[in-house]
């Protein structure tokens, strides 16, 4: 700034404003930060024209002006209007200029409170955004597994976090189960991964032959070889579905049987559990969202960025690209 500009009325007012910043509390500073970032341009992905009418999933669309910063379209057959967010979990959410910043907090796996502070929003808004962003992402996983397919189960403690009228005394910050080992307090998650990197996981109502078979049957290719530990459930399912099966007996410390092992899926289970630990217990009703959150981080690895995450949250993705390595 030139010396002549420093003495101008505008510069004097600006200096007066800056001098008052030190008297603001943390919440007020975050509000100032959010206001200064409000002029960020919206990502182009929010201006993408839908392929079909989201109301009836058919029929062409034509431009129909704009509203609240988003282009609008009108269905030629139904006459209803829509915008690029209609029919997505992100519809009717405000402060769209902060979405990329919030997507970055998901990439960093920040807590709700830290995400709220970083984006200058309320913690309740940060929590609501988390599960709006993850709703579509939770369903993005491999549709088929080929070759040698590893499968194993892992367990998460059942949590009623966020509910009232608990059927048991509350636990503090995740807590521990009352009973040791596998019990009704543990929620089973089936994890499946082949050697090419195709990955899927499923929250099960119960770890038994019926529920495991319902998940494995449509997923595993007819020519694949299922590799598991010595749990009898997998052997029974493989026999029923006609899938070749190889097992390793971990109790006898036989972790590898030629090319057959489950070290890849076990390593993923370990990364998943370590990543979940800072959340101090995940509500069971949102467990699938967190499984999807971890999958998107694993899927894109170091290449992930806020725009990629936002596209997946909006459902703007190529299924073949997501499920191929």
PLY file of the C-alpha trace (Angstrom):
ply
format ascii 1.0
element vertex 325
property float x
property float y
property float z
element edge 324
property int vertex1
property int vertex2
end_header
0.00 0.00 0.00
1.33 3.43 -0.94
1.89 6.14 1.68
-0.83 8.25 0.09
-3.29 5.36 0.48
-2.53 4.93 4.21
-4.00 8.35 5.01
-7.18 7.81 2.97
-10.53 7.47 4.80
-10.87 3.85 3.60
-7.48 2.94 5.05
-8.32 4.61 8.36
-11.57 2.63 8.64
-9.75 -0.60 7.74
-7.10 0.02 10.42
-9.86 0.64 12.96
-11.53 -2.68 12.05
-8.26 -4.59 12.24
-7.48 -3.11 15.66
-10.78 -4.48 16.99
-10.11 -8.09 15.91
-8.13 -8.79 19.07
-11.25 -8.17 21.19
-13.30 -10.86 19.41
-13.87 -14.23 21.02
-13.22 -17.50 19.17
-16.78 -17.87 17.88
-16.85 -14.32 16.55
-13.51 -14.84 14.83
-14.85 -17.94 13.10
-17.85 -15.94 11.93
-15.52 -13.32 10.46
-13.52 -16.07 8.78
-16.66 -17.59 7.28
-17.84 -14.19 6.03
-14.51 -13.49 4.34
-14.66 -16.86 2.56
-18.27 -16.40 1.43
-17.17 -15.01 -1.92
-15.48 -18.25 -2.97
-16.78 -19.44 -6.35
-18.87 -22.60 -6.34
-17.16 -25.71 -7.75
-18.12 -26.47 -11.37
-19.41 -29.86 -10.21
-22.36 -28.02 -8.60
-23.34 -26.68 -12.03
-23.40 -30.04 -13.80
-26.58 -30.63 -15.83
-28.44 -33.77 -14.67
-28.72 -36.50 -17.32
-32.39 -37.14 -16.58
-35.20 -35.67 -14.54
-34.41 -36.62 -10.92
-38.11 -36.76 -10.06
-38.98 -39.63 -12.40
-35.51 -40.63 -13.67
-36.57 -40.18 -17.25
-37.25 -37.44 -19.73
-35.10 -34.62 -21.03
-34.46 -31.35 -19.23
-34.29 -27.81 -20.50
-32.77 -24.72 -18.84
-35.17 -22.88 -16.56
-33.24 -19.94 -15.15
-31.42 -20.09 -11.83
-32.15 -19.89 -8.12
-29.89 -19.25 -5.13
-26.76 -19.48 -7.21
-27.62 -22.80 -8.90
-28.93 -23.35 -12.42
-32.46 -24.74 -12.63
-33.97 -27.10 -15.18
-37.50 -28.14 -16.10
-38.56 -31.61 -17.14
-40.15 -31.60 -20.58
-42.49 -34.48 -19.72
-43.35 -33.86 -16.03
-43.04 -30.07 -15.91
-41.23 -30.18 -12.54
-38.14 -28.09 -11.90
-34.87 -29.21 -10.38
-31.25 -28.18 -9.89
-28.00 -30.23 -9.90
-28.51 -31.13 -6.20
-32.11 -32.34 -6.47
-32.43 -35.97 -5.43
-28.99 -36.06 -3.77
-28.23 -36.10 -0.02
-26.76 -32.61 -0.46
-30.07 -31.03 -1.48
-31.16 -28.01 0.57
-27.88 -27.77 2.48
-26.64 -24.21 2.81
-23.20 -22.57 2.75
-22.16 -24.41 -0.40
-19.03 -22.26 -0.63
-17.71 -24.19 2.40
-18.30 -27.69 1.03
-14.81 -28.16 -0.37
-13.33 -27.00 2.93
-15.52 -29.48 4.76
-14.59 -32.26 2.32
-10.97 -31.58 3.27
-11.80 -32.15 6.96
-13.16 -35.59 6.00
-9.94 -36.35 4.17
-8.06 -35.42 7.34
-10.49 -37.57 9.42
-11.12 -34.69 11.83
-13.61 -34.87 14.67
-16.95 -33.05 14.39
-15.81 -30.23 16.67
-12.49 -29.70 14.89
-14.24 -29.76 11.50
-16.73 -27.19 12.75
-13.97 -24.91 14.02
-11.96 -25.23 10.81
-14.94 -24.33 8.60
-16.48 -21.73 10.88
-19.79 -23.59 11.29
-21.79 -24.92 14.22
-20.90 -28.41 15.49
-24.46 -29.60 14.81
-24.10 -28.45 11.22
-20.76 -30.25 10.97
-22.36 -33.47 12.23
-25.26 -33.17 9.78
-22.89 -32.46 6.89
-20.73 -35.47 7.79
-23.57 -37.92 7.25
-24.99 -36.09 4.23
-21.56 -36.32 2.59
-21.15 -39.99 3.51
-24.64 -41.22 2.59
-23.82 -41.83 -1.10
-20.21 -42.75 -0.41
-21.32 -45.59 1.88
-22.66 -47.50 -1.14
-19.57 -47.12 -3.33
-17.74 -50.44 -3.20
-16.77 -53.37 -5.39
-19.60 -55.21 -7.14
-17.51 -58.28 -8.04
-14.38 -59.95 -6.70
-12.12 -62.15 -8.83
-9.21 -64.55 -8.51
-8.15 -65.27 -4.95
-10.72 -63.57 -2.72
-9.92 -63.09 0.97
-12.75 -62.80 3.49
-12.73 -62.24 7.23
-14.94 -60.77 9.90
-14.27 -58.02 12.38
-16.42 -56.67 15.20
-17.45 -53.27 16.55
-19.03 -52.64 19.92
-22.73 -51.85 19.60
-23.36 -48.18 20.32
-26.59 -46.26 20.90
-24.77 -42.92 20.75
-27.24 -40.11 20.11
-30.31 -42.08 21.23
-32.47 -41.62 24.29
-33.89 -44.35 26.46
-30.95 -46.75 26.32
-31.66 -50.44 26.98
-28.56 -50.56 29.22
-26.47 -48.18 31.37
-24.53 -45.68 29.23
-20.83 -46.16 28.52
-18.28 -43.36 28.57
-16.33 -42.54 25.38
-16.90 -45.89 23.68
-16.31 -48.01 26.77
-16.02 -51.78 26.85
-18.40 -54.69 26.49
-19.74 -56.32 29.63
-18.89 -59.80 28.33
-15.54 -60.96 26.97
-15.27 -62.27 23.43
-18.05 -62.37 20.83
-21.51 -61.55 22.18
-24.71 -59.76 21.21
-22.96 -56.49 22.09
-20.60 -56.93 19.14
-21.71 -55.93 15.61
-20.12 -58.16 12.93
-18.69 -56.65 9.75
-17.74 -58.92 6.85
-14.69 -57.66 4.91
-13.93 -59.02 1.44
-10.93 -58.19 -0.75
-9.32 -59.79 -3.78
-5.68 -59.57 -4.87
-6.41 -56.84 -7.44
-7.65 -54.51 -4.71
-11.40 -54.94 -5.17
-12.89 -54.28 -1.76
-16.29 -54.54 -0.07
-17.51 -54.74 3.48
-20.92 -55.37 4.98
-22.49 -54.76 8.37
-24.28 -58.00 9.27
-27.29 -58.50 11.49
-25.74 -61.77 12.61
-22.61 -63.75 11.76
-24.18 -66.94 10.47
-24.41 -69.00 7.29
-27.48 -67.22 5.92
-26.25 -63.65 6.32
-22.70 -64.38 5.14
-24.02 -66.34 2.14
-26.36 -63.52 1.11
-23.40 -61.16 0.87
-20.81 -63.47 -0.69
-22.99 -65.15 -3.33
-23.54 -62.10 -5.62
-20.08 -60.69 -4.98
-17.66 -63.54 -5.71
-17.06 -64.52 -9.32
-17.83 -68.12 -10.32
-14.15 -68.81 -11.10
-12.84 -67.23 -7.89
-11.23 -69.07 -4.97
-12.43 -68.04 -1.53
-9.69 -67.86 1.09
-10.62 -67.55 4.78
-9.60 -68.68 8.23
-10.85 -72.00 9.62
-14.26 -70.67 10.70
-16.82 -73.28 9.63
-19.31 -70.69 8.36
-17.19 -69.89 5.31
-16.62 -73.54 4.45
-20.37 -74.18 4.58
-21.19 -71.13 2.44
-18.55 -72.07 -0.14
-19.94 -75.61 -0.32
-23.51 -74.33 -0.77
-22.52 -71.82 -3.47
-20.11 -74.16 -5.25
-17.16 -71.82 -4.68
-13.66 -73.34 -4.37
-12.45 -72.74 -0.83
-9.06 -72.70 0.87
-8.56 -72.03 4.56
-5.64 -71.21 6.83
-5.61 -72.25 10.47
-4.48 -69.21 12.40
-4.82 -70.99 15.73
-2.13 -73.44 14.64
-0.06 -70.47 13.41
-0.48 -71.55 9.77
-0.90 -68.12 8.25
0.10 -69.06 4.69
-0.85 -72.06 2.58
1.05 -71.59 -0.66
-0.52 -68.58 -2.41
-3.48 -68.65 -0.04
-3.61 -66.36 2.98
-5.77 -63.60 4.44
-3.02 -61.16 5.34
-4.35 -58.41 3.05
-7.82 -58.40 4.56
-6.40 -58.70 8.09
-4.16 -55.71 7.45
-7.17 -53.72 6.29
-9.09 -54.71 9.44
-6.21 -53.40 11.53
-6.08 -50.07 9.66
-9.84 -49.72 9.97
-9.84 -50.33 13.72
-6.94 -47.92 14.34
-8.65 -45.25 12.22
-11.93 -45.69 14.12
-10.34 -45.47 17.57
-10.13 -41.62 17.84
-13.91 -41.39 17.35
-14.40 -43.10 20.75
-17.22 -45.33 19.61
-19.28 -45.03 16.44
-23.08 -45.12 16.61
-24.21 -48.44 15.15
-26.85 -46.76 12.99
-24.05 -44.81 11.26
-21.51 -47.64 11.09
-21.99 -48.16 7.33
-21.20 -44.47 6.77
-17.87 -44.82 8.57
-17.07 -48.00 6.64
-17.67 -46.07 3.41
-15.59 -43.15 4.70
-12.62 -45.44 5.29
-13.08 -47.12 1.89
-12.89 -43.84 -0.03
-9.64 -42.96 1.77
-8.23 -46.39 0.90
-9.52 -46.30 -2.65
-7.94 -42.99 -3.69
-5.03 -43.00 -1.22
-2.71 -40.01 -1.71
-4.55 -38.91 -4.87
-7.71 -37.99 -2.97
-8.67 -34.33 -2.87
-11.78 -32.39 -1.77
-13.21 -32.27 -5.30
-13.04 -36.08 -5.69
-14.75 -36.56 -2.34
-17.46 -34.01 -3.21
-18.15 -35.74 -6.54
-18.61 -39.08 -4.79
-20.87 -37.45 -2.20
-23.04 -36.12 -5.04
-23.13 -39.50 -6.79
-21.18 -38.16 -9.81
-18.91 -41.16 -10.24
-18.09 -43.95 -12.66
-18.90 -47.31 -11.05
-16.35 -49.11 -13.21
-13.67 -46.60 -12.21
-14.47 -47.02 -8.52
-14.41 -50.80 -8.57
-11.38 -51.33 -10.76
-7.75 -50.86 -9.80
0 1
1 2
2 3
3 4
4 5
5 6
6 7
7 8
8 9
9 10
10 11
11 12
12 13
13 14
14 15
15 16
16 17
17 18
18 19
19 20
20 21
21 22
22 23
23 24
24 25
25 26
26 27
27 28
28 29
29 30
30 31
31 32
32 33
33 34
34 35
35 36
36 37
37 38
38 39
39 40
40 41
41 42
42 43
43 44
44 45
45 46
46 47
47 48
48 49
49 50
50 51
51 52
52 53
53 54
54 55
55 56
56 57
57 58
58 59
59 60
60 61
61 62
62 63
63 64
64 65
65 66
66 67
67 68
68 69
69 70
70 71
71 72
72 73
73 74
74 75
75 76
76 77
77 78
78 79
79 80
80 81
81 82
82 83
83 84
84 85
85 86
86 87
87 88
88 89
89 90
90 91
91 92
92 93
93 94
94 95
95 96
96 97
97 98
98 99
99 100
100 101
101 102
102 103
103 104
104 105
105 106
106 107
107 108
108 109
109 110
110 111
111 112
112 113
113 114
114 115
115 116
116 117
117 118
118 119
119 120
120 121
121 122
122 123
123 124
124 125
125 126
126 127
127 128
128 129
129 130
130 131
131 132
132 133
133 134
134 135
135 136
136 137
137 138
138 139
139 140
140 141
141 142
142 143
143 144
144 145
145 146
146 147
147 148
148 149
149 150
150 151
151 152
152 153
153 154
154 155
155 156
156 157
157 158
158 159
159 160
160 161
161 162
162 163
163 164
164 165
165 166
166 167
167 168
168 169
169 170
170 171
171 172
172 173
173 174
174 175
175 176
176 177
177 178
178 179
179 180
180 181
181 182
182 183
183 184
184 185
185 186
186 187
187 188
188 189
189 190
190 191
191 192
192 193
193 194
194 195
195 196
196 197
197 198
198 199
199 200
200 201
201 202
202 203
203 204
204 205
205 206
206 207
207 208
208 209
209 210
210 211
211 212
212 213
213 214
214 215
215 216
216 217
217 218
218 219
219 220
220 221
221 222
222 223
223 224
224 225
225 226
226 227
227 228
228 229
229 230
230 231
231 232
232 233
233 234
234 235
235 236
236 237
237 238
238 239
239 240
240 241
241 242
242 243
243 244
244 245
245 246
246 247
247 248
248 249
249 250
250 251
251 252
252 253
253 254
254 255
255 256
256 257
257 258
258 259
259 260
260 261
261 262
262 263
263 264
264 265
265 266
266 267
267 268
268 269
269 270
270 271
271 272
272 273
273 274
274 275
275 276
276 277
277 278
278 279
279 280
280 281
281 282
282 283
283 284
284 285
285 286
286 287
287 288
288 289
289 290
290 291
291 292
292 293
293 294
294 295
295 296
296 297
297 298
298 299
299 300
300 301
301 302
302 303
303 304
304 305
305 306
306 307
307 308
308 309
309 310
310 311
311 312
312 313
313 314
314 315
315 316
316 317
317 318
318 319
319 320
320 321
321 322
322 323
323 324
